[in-house]
Amino acid sequence: MMRIALFGAGRMAASFAELVQSLEDVEICAVVSLTAPDWIGTITYFENIEQLQQLEELPNLLLDFSLPDGTAMAAEWCGQQRVPLLSGVTGLEQQHRQALDQAALTTPVMWSPNLSLGVNLLASLLKQTTAALPADTLIHVSDVHHQHKKDAPSGTALMLGEVIAAARSEGRQPEYSSVREGEVIGQHEITLEWAGERISLAHEALDRSVFARGALSAARWLVGQAAGRYTADDWLTGL
């Protein structure tokens, strides 16, 4: 039985909790959040991460769906307790990523701003494609999300942009555009154009459960890995 503690209790955590309800080999042993979510049922609730040590047994993995400062807090705790950390939080800055690096000295750590299998496969394809194109290729990343989403470009769009910049010899960033409308879960499209040709690569999330399923797949893979900092590429390679 894999015992997972959730750090954060928003929509992603709720979706993950719903997914694992029917599984016999995975359980949520605790939820850590400032307030108890209405979906928590009989799951143990803690207000702060240090209270996880009150459990009879530490979790096999901490799944982080909090906020950037929460990710740094989760990284410190996981590093101290040697509990694997999987984070899907967007908007991390240098100090938050440094906290993940520090935790990775003693425990396996994986971070991706989007944990869907499809988006990470898209990033892998984009890495291969971009590296083979002419240096003057014009690249545009667009994202469409629901009207309640505040950040623009999205964390996923920025992640794809980082993949593009890393694959280009000159390290040039793509152009971005964002639309916020209705209840769109998430659409990302990358257009690559050069002399007389154009390629479009795209992904659309049709259901929020895709993120939970991806997180579960990544969690299963991460548990049992040696201490270190892992990427979605490592996860996909290990499938």
N, C-alpha and C positions, 0 to 999 in steps of 0.2 A: 504494500500500500504506500503510495506516494502522498505525503502530507504537505500541503501547500498553504502558506499564510498569505493573505492578500493585504497589501499596504495601499490604502485608498479604497473608497467605496462608491465611486461614480458609476457611469453607465458601462464602462468596460469591465469593471469588477463584477457588476451585476450580471452581465452577459456571461462571464466566465463561470460564475457560481451556478448559473442555470445550466450551462453545458455539462459540468461535472456531476450534477445531481444524479444522473443515471449511470455513472461509471462505478465499477466495483473496485478499481485499482487506484483511484485518486479521490482524495477528500480535502476539503478546506478545513483546516484545523483551527483557524482564527482569522478574524478581520480586524485590522488596525485602522482607525479613522477617528477624526475629531468628534463625530457623532455616529451613532449606530444607524445603519441603513434600514429602511423598512422591509427589505427582502432578507434580512439576516437569519430569520427563523431560529433554529437551535444552535447555530454556529457561535463559538466563543467570540466575544467582542472585547477589544482592548482600546483604550483611548490613546496610548502611546506605545511606541515600538519596544521599549524596554520591558514592558509587561509580558512580552512573548516568552520571557524566561520563566514565567509562572507556569507554563505548560509542563506536563509531565515529561514530554520529549520535544526537543526543538524541531521545527519544520524541516523537511527535506529541501525546501526551496521557498524563497520569498519572492512573490510576484508583485512588482511595483507599478501601480497605476495612480500615482500620487501627483505631485507637482515637482518642479526642478529642485527646490530646497529639500523636499521630502526625499528625493532620490539620493541626495548627498547624505541625508540622515540614514537612509536605508543602507547605503554603501558602508558607512562607518560601522553600523551594527552588524551587518553580514560579515564584514571583514574581521571583526572581533570574535564573532561566534562561529566563524567558518561555515556559514550557511550560504549555499549558492543563491545568486541574485539574478533575476530576469526582470529587466525594466523596459517598459514601453512608453515612457514619458517623453513628451516633446519639449522643445525649447531649452535644452540643456546648454549652459554656457561653460566656459573653460574650467571654472572651479568645480562644477558638478562632474565634469568628465574626469577631472583629476581625482575626485573622490572615488569614482569607479575604478580608476587605475590603481589606486592605493588598496582598495578592497581586493582587487584581483591578485595581489601578492599572496593572499592566504586562502582564497576561495574562487570557484569559477564564477565569472560575471559576463553576462551578455546584455547589451543594450541595442534596441532598434526603435526608432520613433513610430514604426508601423510594423506590427507583428503578423500581418496577414501573409500567407504563403505566396499569393499572387504578386503583391507589391515587391517582395524580396526577390522573386524570380525575375520580375521586370527590371529591378536594379542590376541583377546579374547580367541580363541580356543587354542592358544599356551600357554597362561597363565594356563588354566585348565589342559592341557596335561602335561606340564613340571612339575607342582606341584605333579603329581601322579607318576612320573617315579623314578627309582632308582637313588641314589646320584651319581653313577659312570657313568651315561648316557653320551655318547659323543654327543655333539650338534654342528652342523655346519650350519652357515647362509651364503648363497651365493646370490649375486645380479648381475644382468646383465642390463646394461643401454647403451644408445647411446654413440657414440664415443666422443661427445662434453662435456659430464659430467665430471667434474674435481674431485669431492670428491669421495673417496673410502675408506672404505665402504660407501654406500649411507646413507643418513639420516634415511631412512626407515629401512635399515638393522640394524643400531645402535639402533633405537627405539625398534625393535623386540628383539635385544640383551638385552636391559634394561628390557624388559618384562620377558625374560628368567632368567636373573640374580636375579630379584626380586622374582621370583617364586621358585628358588632353595634355599634350606636351607643353603647351604654354600656360596650362592651369586656368584658362579663362572660364568664368562663370557663365551660365546660360541666362537668357532673359526669362522673367517670370510674369505671369498674370494670374489673378485670382477672382473668382466669382462666388458670392454668397447668396444663396437663394433657396427658398422652400425648405424641404427636409432631406435634401440630397445627402447620402451617407458619405460618399467620397468618390470623386472621379479625378484621375490624373492622366494627362496626355503629354508626351514629349514629341516635338516635331524637329527633325533634323533635315536641313536643306543645304545643298551645295549645287554646283554647276549642273543645271538641267535635271536634278533628281531631288526627291523628297521621301523621307521615311517617317512614319508615325508609329509610336509605341504607346499603348494605353492600357489602363487598368480601371475597372469600376467595381466598387464594393456594392453588392446587391442586398446584403444582409449584414448587420453588425456582428453576427455570430462568426464571420470569417476571421475576425481579429481574435476572438476567443479560441477558435480552433487552431489558429496559428500559434498562439501563446502556449496552448497545451502541447503542441508538437515540439516547440522549442524547449519547453520545460522538461519534457521527457528526455530530450537529447542532452540538455545541460546537466541534469543530475547525474553524477557519476564521472563527469569530466574532471581533469586535474585543475588545480588553481590556475587562473589565467584570465586574460581579457579576450572574449570571443565575439565574433561578428555574425551577422545573418548568413554570410557566405560559409562560415564554418558549419553552421547548423544545416544549411541546404546540402553541403557536401556530405554531411553525416547521415542524411536521410536514406 
